[in-house]
Amino acid sequence: MIYRNHQGIHFTEQGKQVLLIAHNIMKEKENLMNINFDHKKISLKISIGNGDYALSPLYRMLNDQTVQDEVQITIINCSVEEALEKTYQHVIDVAYFIIPRSMENQVRDFALSHHLLIRCLKDICCQINVRENHPLLDNFSKERLWNYPFVDFINQRPNAYDTYQQYINPHKIIEVDHHSLRSKIVSETNAYSIGVPMSHQMKESLHIVGVPTPELIMQIYEIRRESDKDNVLLNQYYQMIEQELFKL
């Protein structure tokens, strides 16, 4: 294991191997002592529609997780009809979406007939989103929206913007598949969008201004299966979204 000479005590080759094994054992012991035996599993398949309100809770959940926690998250952006179908078919666990009041009965009828739990989180006044120093802000009028590109979602339902649909130029449409890309385009160009108010942090970071549209009231909904009524993770997520919406 060791040998001695005039220079001192030294490990033999076998001794070096034993020392390495001992170091590894101590390292494994240290790792075991640091394990959090109360680790969580964050497993979530979610559809998030228009608005960053439903992403903020996700950021909080990920920031709170420990290195031992399991994380399996799928995020998609479905239309309302797709979200209802995919929730019913167990493709996703929960969906958040925004609809005009005119769609409320249609959505509730589907939920009732397919054993889905539906909850309205908030009625909210939409906004026209433009970048800071946009020409529209000099002398704003709804009619002038016609002159600028409108950023919309792919496969958006017809007349989704109710009375404001008449001000959207059908020959100036940019379609995207996620709201973060939509916001980025609005922040960098003269294009505009219509949606629920952004968080203060989001508007500041993107330098976007929101012009209220009191004629356009939308409803924010959560949909999940009735069997998941008491799901702890989904209930936590719902409560965090309520807190986010309270700030708007």
Residue pairs with C-beta under 8 A, 6 or more apart in sequence:
1 11
1 12
1 14
1 15
1 18
2 9
2 10
2 11
2 12
2 15
3 9
3 10
3 12
4 10
11 19
35 68
36 66
36 68
39 66
39 68
39 69
39 70
40 65
40 66
40 69
40 70
41 69
41 70
41 72
42 61
42 62
42 65
42 69
42 70
42 71
42 72
42 73
42 233
43 70
43 72
43 73
43 233
44 72
44 73
44 74
44 93
44 94
44 233
44 237
45 73
45 74
45 76
45 91
45 92
45 93
45 94
46 54
46 58
46 73
46 74
46 75
46 76
46 92
46 93
46 94
46 95
46 96
46 237
47 75
47 76
47 77
47 78
47 82
47 83
47 86
47 87
47 92
47 94
47 95
47 96
47 97
48 54
48 55
48 75
48 76
48 77
48 95
48 96
49 77
49 78
49 80
49 83
49 95
49 96
49 97
49 98
49 179
50 97
50 98
50 153
50 179
50 195
50 196
51 96
51 98
51 179
51 195
51 196
51 198
51 220
52 179
52 180
52 183
52 198
52 199
52 202
53 96
53 196
53 199
53 220
53 241
53 244
53 245
53 248
54 96
54 241
54 244
56 199
56 240
56 241
56 244
57 237
57 240
57 241
57 244
58 73
58 75
58 237
60 240
61 236
61 237
61 240
62 71
65 71
74 92
76 86
76 92
77 153
77 177
77 178
77 179
78 86
78 92
78 95
78 97
79 153
79 155
79 156
79 157
80 97
80 99
80 103
80 107
80 157
81 157
83 92
83 95
83 97
83 223
84 95
84 107
84 110
84 111
84 114
84 116
84 223
86 92
86 95
87 93
87 94
87 95
87 116
87 223
87 224
87 225
88 114
88 115
88 116
88 225
90 225
93 224
93 225
93 228
93 231
93 234
94 222
94 223
94 224
94 228
94 234
94 237
95 222
95 223
95 224
96 220
96 221
96 222
96 223
96 241
97 220
97 221
97 223
98 124
98 195
98 196
98 218
98 219
98 220
98 221
99 107
99 218
99 219
99 221
100 160
100 162
100 216
100 217
100 218
100 219
101 123
101 217
101 218
101 219
102 162
104 120
104 219
107 118
107 221
107 223
108 118
110 116
111 117
111 118
111 223
115 225
115 226
115 227
116 223
116 224
116 225
116 226
117 223
117 224
117 225
117 226
117 228
117 229
118 221
118 222
118 223
119 221
119 222
119 223
119 238
120 219
120 220
120 221
121 220
121 221
121 222
121 238
121 241
121 242
121 245
122 219
122 220
122 245
122 248
123 217
123 218
123 219
124 196
124 197
124 217
124 218
124 219
124 220
124 245
124 248
125 197
125 212
125 213
125 214
125 216
125 217
126 194
126 195
126 196
126 197
126 212
126 213
126 216
126 217
126 218
127 194
127 195
127 196
127 197
127 198
127 210
127 211
127 212
127 213
128 145
128 192
128 193
128 194
128 210
128 211
128 213
129 183
129 186
129 192
129 193
129 194
129 195
129 198
129 208
129 209
129 210
129 211
130 136
130 137
130 186
130 190
130 192
130 208
130 209
130 211
131 186
131 187
131 188
131 189
131 190
131 206
131 207
131 208
131 209
132 207
132 208
132 209
134 190
134 192
134 209
135 190
136 144
136 145
136 148
136 192
136 211
137 209
137 211
140 211
142 164
142 167
143 167
145 164
145 167
145 168
145 169
145 192
146 167
146 168
146 169
147 169
148 169
148 172
148 190
148 191
148 192
149 169
149 172
149 173
149 174
149 189
149 190
149 191
149 192
150 168
150 169
150 172
150 173
150 174
150 191
150 192
150 193
150 194
151 174
151 175
151 176
151 182
151 185
151 186
151 191
151 192
151 193
152 168
152 173
152 174
152 175
152 176
152 182
152 193
153 175
153 176
153 177
153 179
153 182
154 175
154 176
154 177
156 175
159 165
161 168
161 194
161 216
162 215
162 216
163 215
163 216
164 194
164 213
164 215
164 216
174 185
174 191
176 182
176 185
179 195
182 193
182 195
183 193
183 198
183 202
183 206
183 208
184 206
185 191
186 192
186 193
186 206
186 208
187 206
187 207
187 208
194 213
194 216
196 218
196 220
196 248
197 210
197 248
198 206
198 208
198 210
199 244
199 247
199 248
200 247
202 208
203 209
203 210
220 245
222 238
222 241
224 231
224 234
228 234
